[in-house]
Amino acid sequence: MADPPLEVADVPTPIGTFRVAYRGPTVRVVDLLESGVAQSGIPPGAVRRRPPFAAGSPPRQLLDYFRGRRTDFDVRTEPDSPSSFDRAVWAELRSVPAGTVVTYAELARRAGHPGAARAVGGAMARNPIPIVVPCHRVVGEGGAITGYGLGLWRKRWLLDHEGAWPLRSRSADGPKGRAQRTLDQALGGRRLSAGSPSASAA
């Protein structure tokens, strides 16, 4: 049986239009189509798909995520990276469910590289499949929302959309709405230490 064609689709969302490059159920790239943001471009020979997208297809799943109809993605990912470290971190990150967050240090530990929080920040910056590989769920040790290549406001929006706005429980602002959780709740009540890696993350 012949391999499915490489396809690309532009998906409008409340935080911008995203271009998804995929082959069957396997996502290769998710690009934000915004001036000043690096993009991979349309791969040669790719087939353009326009709405309505097929049920279960990667662009339809992305659309459903933003419409609140799903929280996670039933897709495979095939990021283009020669780095085994990056691939290990991205694979582990996909196990962090919507509605929760993880610190850079904790993600490094889970991926088998304890003490590599700054290197994890670099892996987040190189993530070619944002949202599907949810680098927005990674926060600093002090609960800070830092380092997001698509803009910190988008990171806040995504966390708010998932009900995991990472506010400290004693924050003067407090969580918004009963369904929203504080950072302490999202991290399972673990005490946070001050400081966070300075690396920019995607």
C-alpha positions in Angstrom: 0.0 0.0 0.0 1.4 3.4 -1.0 2.2 5.9 1.8 -0.3 8.7 2.3 0.7 12.0 0.7 2.3 14.8 2.7 -0.4 17.3 3.3 -0.6 20.9 4.7 -3.6 22.7 6.1 -4.0 26.2 7.6 -6.1 26.2 10.7 -7.5 29.5 12.0 -7.6 29.7 15.8 -8.3 32.5 18.4 -4.5 33.0 18.8 -3.5 33.0 15.2 -3.5 30.7 12.1 -1.4 27.5 12.3 -0.1 25.6 9.4 0.0 21.8 10.0 2.2 19.6 7.8 1.2 15.9 8.2 1.3 12.5 6.5 -1.8 10.5 7.5 -2.0 10.5 11.3 1.7 11.7 11.7 2.3 15.4 12.3 5.6 16.7 11.0 5.4 20.5 11.7 3.0 23.0 13.2 3.9 26.6 12.2 2.3 29.9 13.4 1.7 32.0 10.4 2.7 35.4 11.8 5.2 37.9 10.6 8.4 37.7 12.5 7.9 34.1 13.5 10.2 31.5 11.9 8.3 29.1 9.7 9.3 25.8 7.9 7.5 26.7 4.7 5.4 24.4 2.6 7.3 21.2 1.8 7.8 20.5 -2.0 5.1 18.3 -3.4 2.8 18.7 -0.4 -1.0 18.6 -1.1 -2.9 21.6 0.2 -6.1 20.8 2.2 -8.8 23.3 3.0 -11.8 23.1 5.3 -13.9 21.1 6.0 -11.1 18.8 7.3 -11.7 15.1 7.5 -12.8 13.8 10.9 -9.8 12.7 12.9 -7.3 14.3 10.6 -4.5 16.4 12.4 -6.0 19.8 11.2 -9.5 18.7 12.4 -8.1 17.7 15.8 -6.3 21.0 16.1 -9.5 22.8 15.3 -11.4 20.7 17.8 -8.8 21.4 20.5 -9.4 25.2 20.1 -13.1 24.7 20.1 -12.9 22.9 23.4 -14.0 19.5 21.9 -10.8 17.7 22.8 -7.9 18.2 25.2 -5.2 16.0 23.7 -4.2 14.7 20.3 -4.6 11.2 18.9 -1.7 11.6 16.4 1.8 10.4 16.0 4.6 13.0 15.8 7.7 12.9 13.7 9.7 16.0 14.5 12.8 16.6 12.4 15.7 16.7 14.8 19.1 14.9 14.9 19.2 15.3 18.7 18.3 12.2 20.7 18.0 14.5 23.8 15.4 16.7 22.1 13.4 13.7 20.9 13.5 12.1 24.4 12.3 15.4 26.0 9.5 15.9 23.4 8.3 12.3 23.8 8.1 12.7 27.6 6.4 16.0 27.3 3.6 14.4 25.3 2.7 12.4 28.5 2.0 15.7 30.4 -1.9 15.9 30.2 -3.9 19.0 29.5 -4.8 20.8 32.8 -1.4 20.2 34.3 2.0 21.7 34.1 5.6 20.5 34.7 8.7 22.4 35.5 11.8 22.4 33.3 13.7 20.5 36.0 11.0 17.9 36.5 10.7 17.3 32.8 14.5 16.8 32.6 14.3 14.2 35.4 11.4 12.4 33.7 13.3 12.3 30.4 16.3 10.7 32.1 18.5 13.8 32.3 18.3 15.1 35.9 19.9 18.5 36.3 19.4 19.4 32.6 16.7 22.0 33.1 18.5 24.6 30.9 19.0 22.1 28.1 15.3 21.3 28.3 14.6 25.0 27.8 16.6 24.7 24.6 14.7 21.7 23.5 11.4 23.6 24.0 12.8 26.5 21.8 13.5 23.9 19.1 10.1 22.2 19.2 8.7 22.1 15.7 5.3 20.9 16.7 4.0 23.3 19.4 0.6 22.7 21.0 0.6 19.0 19.8 3.9 18.6 21.7 2.7 20.9 24.5 5.8 23.0 25.4 3.3 25.6 26.8 2.8 23.2 29.8 6.4 23.7 30.9 6.9 26.4 33.6 9.8 27.7 35.7 10.6 26.4 39.1 9.0 29.4 40.8 5.9 29.0 38.7 7.0 31.7 36.3 5.6 31.7 32.7 8.8 32.1 30.8 10.3 31.5 27.5 7.7 30.8 24.8 8.7 31.5 21.2 5.1 32.1 20.1 4.7 34.9 22.7 4.1 34.6 26.5 0.5 35.8 26.0 -0.2 32.7 23.9 1.3 30.5 26.6 -1.0 32.1 29.1 -4.0 31.7 26.8 -3.3 28.0 26.2 -2.9 27.3 29.9 -6.1 29.2 30.6 -7.9 27.3 27.8 -6.8 24.0 29.4 -7.8 25.2 33.0 -4.2 25.1 34.2 -3.3 28.8 34.6 -0.2 28.4 36.8 -0.9 30.9 39.5 0.5 30.3 43.0 -2.3 29.6 45.4 -1.5 32.7 47.4 -1.5 35.0 44.4 -3.4 38.2 44.8 -5.1 37.5 41.5 -6.2 34.0 42.3 -7.6 31.5 39.9 -10.4 32.6 37.6 -13.5 30.5 37.9 -14.1 27.3 39.9 -12.7 25.0 37.1 -9.3 26.8 37.1 -6.5 25.3 39.2 -3.6 27.0 40.9 0.0 26.1 40.2 0.2 24.2 43.5 -2.8 22.1 42.5 -1.4 21.5 39.0 1.9 20.3 40.4 0.2 18.0 42.9 1.0 20.1 45.9 4.8 20.0 45.6 6.6 23.0 47.0 8.4 25.1 44.4 11.8 26.6 44.8 12.8 30.0 43.6 14.4 30.6 40.2 13.9 29.3 36.7 16.1 28.6 33.7 16.8 31.6 31.6 16.7 29.7 28.3 14.1 30.7 25.8 11.6 28.0 25.1 9.2 27.4 22.2 
